Amino acid sequence: MAAIASVASALVVGVTALAAFLQIRHVRYANELSVYMRLFDRLDTPNTLEAFRSIDALAARIRTDPEFRRRMAYERAVPEFDAVASLLQFFEHLSTLVALGNMSERLVLAEYAENIVDTWDPLSEAVYLRRISFSPNTYAAYEHLAMRARDYIAKGELQRLYDGLRRDPRMASFTPPAEP
């Protein structure tokens, strides 16, 4: 009888421990989702949208204006870079959360891999110039996430995700309007 009671007690303890682990996991996912939503609400602000729109012009100016390149490398304050710097800082915070395991890399890459790469590519030179003024580690976490995003896309992970999504069969015969 004592053996049966011991087995039953062990079973109850095991089930209780499993329930506790599941509850901790659920709380972690809820916290992660809360952080994720707060971070990405920031992407919809007018300042952030303006920063995205200014990326190509900034990259072109860095390539063609030697004085601007010098300022980007050797002056800590470059007002024309402020909006994009804020966007880069956002990506750095996001990348740090991913690198530390506080946010799912899989979730971030599934949703934003293309955006991360599309932003990194034209801004990488700006990042390297700013590292001269600040630190060799300036935006290093973002660079890491951009390289992970590039690998994610190159290995076909993003396409496999899209290929696994259900599609409306009516869209197979969709014909877009003629270009103006």
Contacts in CASP RR format, 6 or more apart in sequence:
PFRMAT RR
TARGET T0000
AUTHOR 0000-0000-0000
METHOD contacts of the structure
MODEL  1
MAAIASVASALVVGVTALAAFLQIRHVRYANELSVYMRLFDRLDTPNTLE
AFRSIDALAARIRTDPEFRRRMAYERAVPEFDAVASLLQFFEHLSTLVAL
GNMSERLVLAEYAENIVDTWDPLSEAVYLRRISFSPNTYAAYEHLAMRAR
DYIAKGELQRLYDGLRRDPRMASFTPPAEP
32 102 0 8 1.000
32 103 0 8 1.000
32 104 0 8 1.000
35 97 0 8 1.000
35 102 0 8 1.000
35 103 0 8 1.000
36 103 0 8 1.000
36 107 0 8 1.000
39 90 0 8 1.000
39 93 0 8 1.000
39 94 0 8 1.000
39 97 0 8 1.000
42 48 0 8 1.000
42 90 0 8 1.000
43 90 0 8 1.000
47 83 0 8 1.000
47 86 0 8 1.000
48 86 0 8 1.000
48 87 0 8 1.000
48 90 0 8 1.000
50 83 0 8 1.000
51 83 0 8 1.000
51 84 0 8 1.000
51 86 0 8 1.000
51 87 0 8 1.000
52 87 0 8 1.000
52 119 0 8 1.000
54 83 0 8 1.000
54 84 0 8 1.000
55 84 0 8 1.000
55 119 0 8 1.000
55 122 0 8 1.000
55 123 0 8 1.000
56 122 0 8 1.000
58 80 0 8 1.000
58 81 0 8 1.000
58 84 0 8 1.000
58 122 0 8 1.000
58 123 0 8 1.000
58 126 0 8 1.000
59 122 0 8 1.000
59 123 0 8 1.000
59 125 0 8 1.000
59 126 0 8 1.000
61 68 0 8 1.000
61 80 0 8 1.000
62 68 0 8 1.000
62 69 0 8 1.000
62 72 0 8 1.000
62 125 0 8 1.000
62 126 0 8 1.000
62 129 0 8 1.000
63 125 0 8 1.000
68 80 0 8 1.000
69 129 0 8 1.000
71 78 0 8 1.000
72 78 0 8 1.000
72 81 0 8 1.000
72 126 0 8 1.000
72 129 0 8 1.000
72 130 0 8 1.000
72 133 0 8 1.000
73 129 0 8 1.000
73 130 0 8 1.000
73 132 0 8 1.000
73 133 0 8 1.000
74 132 0 8 1.000
74 133 0 8 1.000
75 133 0 8 1.000
76 133 0 8 1.000
76 134 0 8 1.000
81 126 0 8 1.000
81 130 0 8 1.000
84 123 0 8 1.000
84 126 0 8 1.000
85 130 0 8 1.000
87 119 0 8 1.000
88 123 0 8 1.000
88 126 0 8 1.000
88 127 0 8 1.000
88 139 0 8 1.000
88 142 0 8 1.000
91 116 0 8 1.000
91 119 0 8 1.000
91 139 0 8 1.000
91 142 0 8 1.000
91 145 0 8 1.000
92 139 0 8 1.000
92 141 0 8 1.000
92 142 0 8 1.000
94 103 0 8 1.000
94 108 0 8 1.000
94 142 0 8 1.000
94 145 0 8 1.000
95 141 0 8 1.000
95 142 0 8 1.000
95 144 0 8 1.000
95 145 0 8 1.000
96 141 0 8 1.000
97 103 0 8 1.000
98 104 0 8 1.000
98 105 0 8 1.000
98 108 0 8 1.000
98 141 0 8 1.000
98 145 0 8 1.000
99 141 0 8 1.000
99 144 0 8 1.000
99 145 0 8 1.000
105 145 0 8 1.000
105 148 0 8 1.000
108 116 0 8 1.000
108 145 0 8 1.000
109 116 0 8 1.000
109 148 0 8 1.000
109 149 0 8 1.000
109 152 0 8 1.000
109 157 0 8 1.000
109 158 0 8 1.000
110 158 0 8 1.000
110 161 0 8 1.000
112 149 0 8 1.000
113 149 0 8 1.000
113 152 0 8 1.000
113 153 0 8 1.000
113 158 0 8 1.000
114 149 0 8 1.000
114 153 0 8 1.000
114 158 0 8 1.000
116 145 0 8 1.000
116 146 0 8 1.000
116 149 0 8 1.000
117 146 0 8 1.000
117 149 0 8 1.000
117 150 0 8 1.000
117 153 0 8 1.000
119 146 0 8 1.000
120 142 0 8 1.000
120 143 0 8 1.000
120 146 0 8 1.000
120 149 0 8 1.000
124 143 0 8 1.000
124 146 0 8 1.000
127 138 0 8 1.000
127 139 0 8 1.000
127 142 0 8 1.000
127 143 0 8 1.000
130 138 0 8 1.000
130 139 0 8 1.000
131 137 0 8 1.000
131 138 0 8 1.000
131 139 0 8 1.000
152 158 0 8 1.000
153 159 0 8 1.000
END
